[in-house]
């Protein structure tokens, strides 16, 4: 019984750790070196909150993709 409980706890820790690592990796990919810089300055938790705030602000903007012709003009 005790061995089963230990195995279950170890598996839970592995799954949670993997999920946190995947989330952090996704944020690094999305925000690039800016994420690493902010995380080193204020810590990963505050960096995550700051990027969530920024993402919410950007989502509120009415941004539209440029057409291929417009992109070529720039």
DSSP file (Angstrom, degrees, kcal/mol; ACC not computed):
  #  RESIDUE AA STRUCTURE BP1 BP2  ACC     N-H-->O    O-->H-N    N-H-->O    O-->H-N    TCO  KAPPA ALPHA  PHI   PSI    X-CA   Y-CA   Z-CA
    1    1 A X     >        0   0    0      0, 0.0     4,-1.9     0, 0.0     5,-0.1   0.000 360.0 360.0 360.0 -44.3    0.0    0.0    0.0
    2    2 A X  H  >  +     0   0    0      1,-0.2     4,-2.3     2,-0.2     5,-0.2   0.878 360.0  52.7 -67.0 -38.2    2.8    2.4    0.9
    3    3 A X  H  > S+     0   0    0      2,-0.2     4,-2.4     1,-0.2    -1,-0.2   0.898 108.0  50.9 -65.2 -40.4    4.7    1.6   -2.3
    4    4 A X  H  > S+     0   0    0      2,-0.2     4,-2.4     1,-0.2    -1,-0.2   0.914 110.1  50.2 -63.1 -42.7    1.7    2.3   -4.4
    5    5 A X  H  X S+     0   0    0     -4,-1.9     4,-2.5     2,-0.2    -2,-0.2   0.907 110.9  48.8 -62.6 -43.0    1.1    5.7   -2.7
    6    6 A X  H  X S+     0   0    0     -4,-2.3     4,-2.5     2,-0.2    -2,-0.2   0.913 111.3  49.8 -64.0 -42.7    4.8    6.6   -3.3
    7    7 A X  H  X S+     0   0    0     -4,-2.4     4,-2.3     2,-0.2    -2,-0.2   0.915 111.3  49.0 -62.6 -43.1    4.6    5.6   -6.9
    8    8 A X  H  X S+     0   0    0     -4,-2.4     4,-2.3     2,-0.2    -2,-0.2   0.918 111.7  49.1 -63.1 -43.9    1.4    7.7   -7.4
    9    9 A X  H  X S+     0   0    0     -4,-2.5     4,-2.4     2,-0.2    -2,-0.2   0.906 110.7  50.0 -63.4 -41.4    3.0   10.7   -5.7
   10   10 A X  H  X S+     0   0    0     -4,-2.5     4,-2.3     1,-0.2    -1,-0.2   0.920 111.1  49.4 -63.4 -42.6    6.1   10.5   -7.9
   11   11 A X  H  X S+     0   0    0     -4,-2.3     4,-2.5     2,-0.2    -2,-0.2   0.895 110.0  51.0 -63.2 -40.2    4.0   10.2  -11.0
   12   12 A X  H  X S+     0   0    0     -4,-2.3     4,-2.7     2,-0.2     5,-0.3   0.922 110.3  49.3 -62.9 -44.2    1.9   13.3  -10.0
   13   13 A X  H  X S+     0   0    0     -4,-2.4     4,-2.6     1,-0.2    -2,-0.2   0.906 111.7  49.2 -62.0 -41.5    5.1   15.3   -9.4
   14   14 A X  H  X S+     0   0    0     -4,-2.3     4,-2.4     2,-0.2    -2,-0.2   0.921 112.8  46.7 -64.3 -44.4    6.5   14.2  -12.8
   15   15 A X  H  X S+     0   0    0     -4,-2.5     4,-2.2     2,-0.2    -2,-0.2   0.929 114.8  45.7 -64.9 -45.9    3.2   15.2  -14.6
   16   16 A X  H  X S+     0   0    0     -4,-2.7     4,-2.4     2,-0.2     5,-0.2   0.925 113.9  49.3 -64.6 -44.4    3.0   18.6  -12.8
   17   17 A X  H  X S+     0   0    0     -4,-2.6     4,-2.4    -5,-0.3    -1,-0.2   0.905 111.0  50.0 -61.1 -41.7    6.6   19.3  -13.4
   18   18 A X  H  X S+     0   0    0     -4,-2.4     4,-2.4    -5,-0.2    -1,-0.2   0.890 110.0  50.2 -63.6 -39.9    6.3   18.4  -17.1
   19   19 A X  H  X S+     0   0    0     -4,-2.2     4,-2.2     2,-0.2    -2,-0.2   0.915 111.7  47.7 -65.6 -42.6    3.3   20.7  -17.5
   20   20 A X  H  X S+     0   0    0     -4,-2.4     4,-2.4     2,-0.2    -2,-0.2   0.913 112.6  49.4 -64.4 -42.1    5.1   23.6  -15.9
   21   21 A X  H  X S+     0   0    0     -4,-2.4     4,-2.4     1,-0.2    -2,-0.2   0.908 110.9  49.9 -63.1 -42.0    8.1   23.1  -18.0
   22   22 A X  H  X S+     0   0    0     -4,-2.4     4,-2.2     2,-0.2    -2,-0.2   0.896 111.0  49.3 -63.9 -40.8    6.0   22.9  -21.2
   23   23 A X  H  X S+     0   0    0     -4,-2.2     4,-2.1     2,-0.2    -2,-0.2   0.926 112.3  47.3 -65.1 -44.3    4.2   26.1  -20.3
   24   24 A X  H  X S+     0   0    0     -4,-2.4     4,-2.4     1,-0.2    -2,-0.2   0.898 111.6  51.1 -65.0 -39.7    7.4   27.9  -19.6
   25   25 A X  H  X S+     0   0    0     -4,-2.4     4,-2.3     2,-0.2    -1,-0.2   0.898 108.8  51.6 -63.6 -40.2    8.9   26.6  -22.9
   26   26 A X  H  X S+     0   0    0     -4,-2.2     4,-2.4     2,-0.2    -2,-0.2   0.902 110.2  48.8 -63.9 -40.5    5.8   27.8  -24.8
   27   27 A X  H  X S+     0   0    0     -4,-2.1     4,-2.9     2,-0.2     5,-0.3   0.904 109.9  51.3 -66.5 -40.0    6.2   31.3  -23.2
   28   28 A X  H  X S+     0   0    0     -4,-2.4     4,-1.9     1,-0.2     7,-0.2   0.910 112.2  47.3 -61.6 -40.9    9.9   31.4  -24.1
   29   29 A X  H  < S+     0   0    0     -4,-2.3    -2,-0.2     2,-0.2    -1,-0.2   0.899 115.4  45.5 -66.5 -40.0    9.0   30.5  -27.7
   30   30 A X  H  < S+     0   0    0     -4,-2.4    -2,-0.2     1,-0.2    -1,-0.2   0.911 126.1  27.4 -71.2 -42.9    6.2   33.1  -27.9
   31   31 A X  H >< S-     0   0    0     -4,-2.9     3,-1.0     1,-0.2     4,-0.3   0.527  92.8-160.7-103.5  -7.1    8.1   36.0  -26.3
   32   32 A X  T >X  -     0   0    0     -4,-1.9     3,-1.4    -5,-0.3     4,-0.9  -0.220  61.2 -13.9  66.7-149.6   11.6   35.1  -27.2
   33   33 A X  H 3> S+     0   0    0      1,-0.3     4,-2.4     2,-0.2    -1,-0.2   0.726 126.1  71.6 -64.3 -21.0   14.6   36.6  -25.5
   34   34 A X  H <> S+     0   0    0     -3,-1.0     4,-2.5     1,-0.2    -1,-0.3   0.873  95.3  53.7 -62.3 -35.3   12.5   39.2  -23.8
   35   35 A X  H <> S+     0   0    0     -3,-1.4     4,-2.8    -4,-0.3     5,-0.2   0.940 108.8  47.8 -63.2 -46.7   11.0   36.5  -21.6
   36   36 A X  H  X S+     0   0    0     -4,-0.9     4,-2.0     1,-0.2    -2,-0.2   0.908 112.6  49.2 -61.0 -42.3   14.4   35.4  -20.4
   37   37 A X  H  X S+     0   0    0     -4,-2.4     4,-1.5     2,-0.2    -1,-0.2   0.940 115.0  42.7 -64.3 -47.6   15.5   39.0  -19.7
   38   38 A X  H  X>S+     0   0    0     -4,-2.5     4,-3.0     1,-0.2     5,-0.6   0.891 112.8  53.5 -67.6 -38.7   12.3   39.8  -17.7
   39   39 A X  H  X5S+     0   0    0     -4,-2.8     4,-1.5     1,-0.2    -1,-0.2   0.872 109.6  48.4 -64.3 -36.3   12.3   36.5  -15.9
   40   40 A X  H  <5S+     0   0    0     -4,-2.0    -1,-0.2    -5,-0.2    -2,-0.2   0.813 116.0  45.1 -73.0 -28.3   15.9   37.1  -14.8
   41   41 A X  H  <5S+     0   0    0     -4,-1.5    -2,-0.2    -5,-0.2    -3,-0.2   0.919 134.8   9.1 -79.2 -46.0   15.1   40.6  -13.6
   42   42 A X  H  <5S-     0   0    0     -4,-3.0     4,-0.4     1,-0.2    -3,-0.2   0.498 110.6 -99.5-117.4  -6.5   11.8   40.0  -11.7
   43   43 A X     X< -     0   0    0     -4,-1.5     4,-2.2    -5,-0.6    -1,-0.2  -0.043  37.2 -82.3  98.7 154.7   11.5   36.2  -11.5
   44   44 A X  H  > S+     0   0    0      1,-0.2     4,-2.4     2,-0.2     5,-0.2   0.842 123.7  54.4 -64.8 -34.6    9.5   33.8  -13.6
   45   45 A X  H  > S+     0   0    0      2,-0.2     4,-1.9     1,-0.2    -1,-0.2   0.939 112.9  41.4 -66.6 -46.0    6.2   34.3  -11.7
   46   46 A X  H  > S+     0   0    0     -4,-0.4     4,-2.7     2,-0.2    -1,-0.2   0.872 113.2  54.6 -69.1 -35.7    6.2   38.1  -12.2
   47   47 A X  H  X S+     0   0    0     -4,-2.2     4,-2.7     2,-0.2     5,-0.2   0.926 107.7  50.2 -62.1 -43.4    7.3   37.7  -15.8
   48   48 A X  H  X S+     0   0    0     -4,-2.4     4,-2.1     1,-0.2    -2,-0.2   0.921 111.9  47.6 -60.6 -44.0    4.4   35.4  -16.5
   49   49 A X  H  X S+     0   0    0     -4,-1.9     4,-2.2     2,-0.2    -1,-0.2   0.901 111.8  50.3 -64.3 -40.7    2.0   37.9  -14.9
   50   50 A X  H  X S+     0   0    0     -4,-2.7     4,-2.4     1,-0.2    -2,-0.2   0.918 111.8  46.6 -64.9 -43.5    3.5   40.8  -16.9
   51   51 A X  H  X S+     0   0    0     -4,-2.7     4,-2.6     2,-0.2    -1,-0.2   0.844 110.1  53.7 -69.6 -31.6    3.3   38.9  -20.2
   52   52 A X  H  X S+     0   0    0     -4,-2.1     4,-2.2    -5,-0.2    -1,-0.2   0.908 110.0  48.3 -65.0 -40.6   -0.3   37.8  -19.4
   53   53 A X  H  X S+     0   0    0     -4,-2.2     4,-2.0     2,-0.2    -2,-0.2   0.915 113.0  47.4 -64.5 -43.2   -1.1   41.5  -18.9
   54   54 A X  H  X S+     0   0    0     -4,-2.4     4,-2.6     1,-0.2    -2,-0.2   0.913 111.1  51.1 -64.3 -42.3    0.6   42.5  -22.1
   55   55 A X  H  X S+     0   0    0     -4,-2.6     4,-2.6     1,-0.2    -1,-0.2   0.894 109.0  51.1 -63.2 -39.6   -1.2   39.7  -24.0
   56   56 A X  H  X S+     0   0    0     -4,-2.2     4,-1.1     2,-0.2    -1,-0.2   0.900 110.8  49.1 -64.2 -40.4   -4.6   40.9  -22.7
   57   57 A X  H  < S+     0   0    0     -4,-2.0     3,-0.5     1,-0.2     4,-0.4   0.927 112.9  46.6 -64.9 -44.5   -3.9   44.4  -23.8
   58   58 A X  H >< S+     0   0    0     -4,-2.6     3,-1.4     1,-0.2     5,-0.3   0.885 107.2  57.4 -66.2 -38.6   -2.8   43.4  -27.3
   59   59 A X  H 3< S+     0   0    0     -4,-2.6    -1,-0.2     1,-0.3    -2,-0.2   0.795 101.4  58.4 -62.1 -26.7   -5.9   41.1  -27.6
   60   60 A X  T 3< S+     0   0    0     -4,-1.1    -1,-0.3    -3,-0.5    -2,-0.2   0.620  89.6  92.2 -77.8 -12.9   -8.0   44.2  -27.0
   61   61 A X  S <  S-     0   0    0     -3,-1.4     2,-1.3    -4,-0.4    -3,-0.0  -0.494  83.2-123.0 -80.9 152.4   -6.5   46.0  -30.0
   62   62 A X        +     0   0    0     -2,-0.2     2,-0.3     2,-0.0    -1,-0.1  -0.591  46.3 169.3 -94.8  73.0   -8.2   45.7  -33.3
   63   63 A X        -     0   0    0     -2,-1.3     2,-0.4    -5,-0.3    -5,-0.0  -0.662  12.7-169.2 -90.4 140.7   -5.2   44.4  -35.2
   64   64 A X        -     0   0    0     -2,-0.3     2,-0.1     0, 0.0    -2,-0.0  -0.964  25.3-110.1-129.2 145.6   -5.6   43.0  -38.8
   65   65 A X        -     0   0    0     -2,-0.4     2,-0.2     1,-0.1     0, 0.0  -0.451  35.1-119.1 -69.6 143.2   -3.2   41.1  -41.0
   66   66 A X        -     0   0    0     -2,-0.1    -1,-0.1     1,-0.1     2,-0.1  -0.569  27.4-113.9 -78.8 148.1   -1.8   42.9  -43.9
   67   67 A X     >  -     0   0    0     -2,-0.2     4,-2.6     1,-0.1     5,-0.2  -0.371  31.9-105.1 -72.0 161.7   -2.6   41.6  -47.4
   68   68 A X  H  > S+     0   0    0      1,-0.2     4,-2.2     2,-0.2     5,-0.1   0.867 123.6  52.9 -57.3 -35.1    0.4   40.2  -49.3
   69   69 A X  H  > S+     0   0    0      2,-0.2     4,-1.6     1,-0.2    -1,-0.2   0.911 109.5  47.7 -66.3 -42.1    0.3   43.4  -51.5
   70   70 A X  H  > S+     0   0    0      2,-0.2     4,-1.1     1,-0.2    -2,-0.2   0.903 111.5  50.7 -65.4 -40.9    0.4   45.6  -48.4
   71   71 A X  H  < S+     0   0    0     -4,-2.6     3,-0.5     1,-0.2    -2,-0.2   0.902 108.7  51.7 -62.9 -40.4    3.3   43.6  -47.0
   72   72 A X  H  < S+     0   0    0     -4,-2.2    -1,-0.2     1,-0.2    -2,-0.2   0.847 103.8  58.3 -65.4 -32.7    5.2   43.9  -50.2
   73   73 A X  H  <        0   0    0     -4,-1.6    -1,-0.2     1,-0.3    -2,-0.2   0.799 360.0 360.0 -67.1 -28.0    4.7   47.7  -50.2
   74   74 A X     <        0   0    0     -4,-1.1    -1,-0.3    -3,-0.5    -2,-0.2   0.456 360.0 360.0 -90.2 360.0    6.4   47.9  -46.8
